[in-house]
Amino acid sequence: MKSLTVFLIIFFCCFKLNASGYLTNLGQGVDILKVHAHQNGAITLWVHSSDISNPDNCGRTDKVHIKAEGGYQTLVSVVMTAYASKKKIGLWSPGCEIIPFWGGTKTFPIANNLWITD
């Protein structure tokens, strides 16, 4: 039991309690300026780059990409609901990737979790 307690203390002292993949804080969000639908079903969101944190040092943060995989239909549905109702969204990203459509030279955040904030 003592070793578990020591482990937990070290764990919480060494790691941030807020995950490094949050592009916005949980209670805050960004406005969606534009939505671009790609041929493969993916979408790219235009956002204000000043409202996005950049935990993975992506090359650009004025666009956030949602890949056409996994539960992306749900993510797209939430994005379109927020966009149509002019609500902000919060975003979490597992990392950055080069999106060939946008020139293939800069990395952009990939979002795989999002929520409507207000």
C-alpha positions in Angstrom: 0.0 0.0 0.0 2.8 2.4 0.8 4.5 1.8 -2.5 1.2 2.6 -4.3 0.9 5.8 -2.4 4.4 6.8 -3.3 3.8 6.0 -6.9 0.6 8.1 -7.0 2.4 11.1 -5.4 5.2 10.9 -7.9 2.8 10.4 -10.8 0.8 13.5 -9.9 3.8 15.6 -9.2 5.6 14.8 -12.4 2.7 15.0 -14.8 0.3 17.8 -15.6 -3.3 17.2 -14.5 -4.6 18.8 -17.7 -3.7 16.5 -20.6 -1.3 18.0 -23.1 -3.6 17.3 -26.0 -6.2 19.9 -25.0 -6.4 22.6 -27.7 -8.9 24.5 -25.6 -9.6 24.3 -21.9 -12.6 22.2 -20.9 -14.8 25.3 -20.1 -13.7 27.3 -23.1 -14.0 26.9 -26.8 -13.4 28.4 -30.2 -15.6 29.7 -32.9 -15.8 27.7 -36.1 -15.2 30.2 -38.9 -15.5 27.8 -41.8 -15.9 24.1 -42.5 -14.2 22.4 -45.4 -15.5 18.9 -46.3 -12.9 16.7 -48.0 -13.7 14.1 -50.7 -12.7 11.2 -48.4 -15.2 12.4 -45.7 -12.8 14.2 -43.5 -13.4 17.8 -42.5 -11.2 20.7 -41.7 -12.3 23.5 -39.4 -11.0 27.1 -39.7 -10.6 28.6 -36.2 -8.9 31.6 -34.7 -5.4 30.4 -34.1 -5.0 32.7 -31.1 -7.7 30.8 -29.3 -6.0 27.4 -29.7 -3.2 26.1 -27.6 -0.5 24.2 -29.3 0.7 21.4 -27.0 2.3 19.4 -29.9 3.9 22.4 -31.7 2.0 21.9 -34.9 3.1 24.1 -37.7 -0.2 25.9 -38.0 -3.2 26.1 -35.7 -5.7 28.2 -37.8 -7.1 24.9 -39.1 -8.1 21.7 -37.1 -8.6 18.5 -39.0 -11.0 15.7 -38.3 -10.1 12.4 -40.0 -12.7 10.2 -41.7 -12.2 7.3 -39.3 -13.6 5.8 -36.2 -16.6 7.8 -34.8 -16.0 10.7 -37.1 -19.7 10.9 -38.1 -20.5 11.8 -34.5 -17.8 14.4 -34.5 -19.0 15.9 -37.7 -22.6 16.0 -36.4 -21.4 17.9 -33.3 -19.4 20.3 -35.4 -22.3 21.1 -37.7 -24.7 21.5 -34.8 -22.3 24.0 -33.2 -21.6 25.8 -36.5 -25.3 26.1 -37.4 -26.2 27.4 -33.9 -23.1 29.7 -33.7 -21.8 27.9 -30.6 -18.2 27.4 -29.6 -16.5 24.0 -29.5 -13.7 22.6 -27.3 -11.1 20.4 -28.8 -8.6 17.7 -27.9 -5.9 16.5 -30.2 -3.7 13.4 -30.1 -1.1 15.2 -32.3 -0.3 16.9 -35.6 -0.2 15.6 -39.1 0.5 17.0 -42.6 -2.7 17.4 -44.6 -1.8 17.1 -48.3 -4.8 19.2 -49.4 -3.4 22.2 -47.5 0.0 22.2 -49.3 1.7 19.2 -47.7 4.4 21.2 -45.9 2.9 22.3 -42.5 1.4 20.1 -39.7 -2.1 20.8 -38.4 -3.8 19.5 -35.2 -5.9 16.4 -35.6 -9.0 16.5 -33.4 -10.6 13.3 -32.2 -12.6 14.6 -29.2 -14.7 17.7 -29.1 -17.6 19.3 -27.3 -20.0 22.3 -27.5 -19.1 24.8 -24.8 -21.9 27.4 -24.9 
